[in-house]
Amino acid sequence: MRFTQVGLNPTSPLLEFKITLNITEMKHDEVWIPIEASNYFPIGPVPVTITHCGNEKSYSAKVYCEYRNKRKIYDGWRDFIRDGGIREGDVLVVLITYSNFRSVFLDAKHVIPV
């Protein structure tokens, strides 16, 4: 996974970031959150709700702090990428729309690289 910070609104706790998915994240039911975005996620485990941008369907997953403040989304991630038609090398622009110590809400836009 490659991480690129897209934008940060200093007056809001929301963060938008971009990840490029590799084969490991496609095969396993987990994705690591970039360390730069980890502070916006609780230590967990806590529930995460993920939606595809512009789609009403949501997916339940969990976030957990594995080690050294690295967090991962798991237990539902595979369903999200499978149903979204996401493939290796595709890019997700992820917006943290809500986060506290009990839950996280994410909205992801699927971008197919040219």
N, C-alpha and C positions, 0 to 999 in steps of 0.2 A: 504494500500500500504506500502510495506517495501522498504527502500532505501538502496542501497549499492553502494558506489562509486567504480567504476572499475578502472579508471585511469584518470589522469590529466596530460596533457602535459604543463609544465610551460612556454614553449616558444610559445605557441599557445593559442588562446582564445577558443579552442574546449574542450568540456568535454564529457566524456562517463560515463553513469550511468545506474544502473539496477533497475527496479521496478518489484515487484510481485503484480499482479492485484487481487483485492478483489471483492466481489459481488457488492459493491456500484459503483465501476468504470465500471462494466459490465452493470449495469442497467441504469446509467445516462450518459449523453453525456458530461462527463468531467472527468479529472484526475488532481489531484494536483501535481505540480512539487515539488520535495523535496527542502526544504529551502537551502540545500547546493548547489543546482544547480540553484536556483532562480536568482542569480546575472548575469547569462548568458542569461537571458530573459529580454526584455524591459518591462516597466511598462504597456504598452498597453492601450487599446486593439490593437493588431497588428496581421496580418495574419501569420499563421504557415503552412508550407508545410511538410507533413509527408510521408515518403516512407517506404515500407517494404524492408529491405536489399536485394539487388539482384533483385528487381522487378521494372519495369518501371512505374507502376501505382503510382500516388501520390494522397494524400488526403489534402483538404484544411480545415483548422480549424482556431481557434483564440486563442491567449494567452492574459490573463488579470491579473493584479495585484489586487487581491481581498482585502486583508488586511494584515497588518504587513509584507509586502514584500513577502507574499505567492502568488504564481502565479498558474493559472490553465489553462489547455488546454481544450477548449470546442467547441461546434458548428462544429462538424465534427469528433470528437473522436470516437463516436459510430460506424460510418461507417468504420473507420480504423480497429477497433478491430473485427467487424462482418465479414468484407471481408477477414481478415487475419486468421479467424478460431481460434482466441484467446479466451481462456476460463479462468474461475476463477482459480487462483493459478499458471497460466502460468507466465513466466518471460519475460520481454522485456528488452533488452540491447539497450539503446538509445544513439545515438551520435548526439551532436549538431554540425552540419557541417557548419552552418553560422548563425550569429546573429548580428543584429544592431538595431537601434531604430525604424526601419520600417518593418522588417520581420525576421522570423526565419525559418531555414530549419533543419529538424530532419530526421535521418535514424535509423530505429528500426529493430533489429533482434529478432525474436520470438524464445524463447527457451521453450520447454516443459519439466517440471521437471520430473525426474525419480522417 
